[in-house]
Amino acid sequence: MHDSAILRGASRFFALLMVLIVFTAVRSEAQFANSRFGFGFNTMLSADHGLGLGFRGRISTPINADLSFAFDAGLTGFILGGSDDAVFIVDPQVSLIITLPGVEKAPYLLAGMGAFLDISKNDDSLTGPTVHFGIGKVHTLRESILFYELDPALIIGKDKVAAAIPFRIGIIF
């Protein structure tokens, strides 16, 4: 099976999963928040590429007061080796987020699936689906929320498996 066939299959699966979760979720009576958008900065340690820097966006939709569904994507550049060795990764993810008890500061757990896609056309770069499980914390501001999280991912390549460890900080509007 070619990489493109695997990526097409994975993207179809993620699209179907997202549609099923969003349209079958029943809102709780306690639910008061609508979908929210977040934007942040991303640093990532990769077994293949070293340290990368980038940006990330997230859209989350609450299912009830404790559980949310999220879709996020980021662009990370591994540029510390110079422009000749630069690698750029796009890593979309779908996640379920469980918010633990807290008022102004609340920890959360997130887990899901995604992809690790090299858009710099580096032939020996690892590309494939990912499985991730992470932890984070939110702090309420006046009208926004500050978040930071550690969300390690296992990258499942065609002939090897590797790890990526991103740390993110950002704001939710």
N, C-alpha and C positions, 0 to 999 in steps of 0.2 A: 504494500500500500504506500503511495507517495505522500510526502508531507502535505501537499495541497489537498489531497483527499481527506487526510486526518483533520486538517484545519477546517475544511468545509463541514465535515461531520460534527466537529466540536462546536462550530458556530451555530449550526442548526439546532443542536441539542440545547445550547445556552439560550437561544431565542425561544424555543418551545418551553423550556423551564421557566423563563421569565414571564411569558404570557400566562402559563398555568398558575404560577404563584400570585401574580398581580390580579388576575381576574377571578380566582377562586377564593381569595382572602376576604373574610367577612370582618368588617370593622366592629370593634368592641364599643360598647356604650361609653366606656371610659376614654375612648380615643378623642383627642382634641387637636392633634397636630396633623397638618397636611403633608404632602411630600416636600422634602427639603433638599436644597442643593448645597454642596460643600466644595471647597477648593483648598488645596494645600500644597506643601512642599514634600518631596519624597527623596530620601536617601536609600540606597540599596547596596547591600553586600552580596555579590554573586560569586559562586565558586569558580566560574569561568572568566569573569570580567573584572573582578575587584570591586572598587567603590564607584557608584554612579549617583548622579544628582538629577532631579527632575521635578515635574509637576504632576498633580493628580486632581481629578474631579470626581464627585460622587453624587448620585441622586438616590435618596432613600425614601421609602414609603412605609409608614407604620402599619403593621397588621393589628396590633393591639398595644397596650401601654408598655409591654415588656419586649415585644418582638418586632423587628423591622426587616424589610427586604431591601437590599441595596444593589445598585449597579454602579461600578466605578471603573475608570480607566486612567492610566498614567503613561507618561513618556519619560523615560529615564535615559540619560546619556552617560556612557562610560567613556569619558573624554580625558581622563588624567594621564593616559599613555600617549597623548598627542593626537593630532587630526588624522594621521595615517592609520592608527590603530583604534579609532573611535568606533564604538558600537552603540546603536540606538535601539532601545527596546520599548515596545508598546505592550502593556499588560492589563487587558480588561479582566474584570472579575464580577461574578455574581455571588452575593453573600447573604446569609441570615445573620442578623445582629441581635443578641440578647442583652438588654440593658439590665444591670443588677441594681439593687436598691441604692438610692442616693437622691438628694434634692439639688443642691448647687454643684456637687461633684458626684459623678456616677461612673463606675467602671462598667465595661462591656466586654463581651466575647463575640468574635465573629468567625465564621467558617464558611467555606464555599469552594467554588471551582473557577477556573479562569484559563488564561493562555499567556504564554511568554513568547512574543513574536519579535524577531530581529528584523527591523526595517532598513538596516544599513547594508543588507545583501552580503553579509559576511558568511561565506560558505561553511566555515567550521564552527559557527556559533550554534549553541543549543536552542532549539525552538520546539515548543510542544505545549500540551495542556498542563495545567497546574492544579494542585489541591492546596488550600491554605487554611490555617487556623491561627487566630491571633487574639491579642488582648489590647484594650485601649481604655482611655478615660476621657470624659467630657467635663468641661467646666462652663457653667452658664455665665454669660456676660449680660449686658442689659437687654439686647434684642437678638443676639447671636450666641453661638456656642463655640468654644475653643475645644479642639480635640487633638489627641496624640495617641498613636498606636504603634505596636510592633506586630507585624503580620507575616510570619515566615511561610514560604511556599515551597512545595516540592515540585520540581519541573520534570515532567516525564517525556524524555526525548526518544528518538527512534532507536538509539542503541545505548543510551545511558540515562541515568537519573542524577539530577543535581539539585542544589538548594539555593534559594534566594531569600535574603532577610532584609525586608524593607522597614524603615522607620519613617513615619509620617507625622506631620503636624499641620494643622490647618484650621479653617473656620467654616462653620455651617450657618447658612443664612436662613 
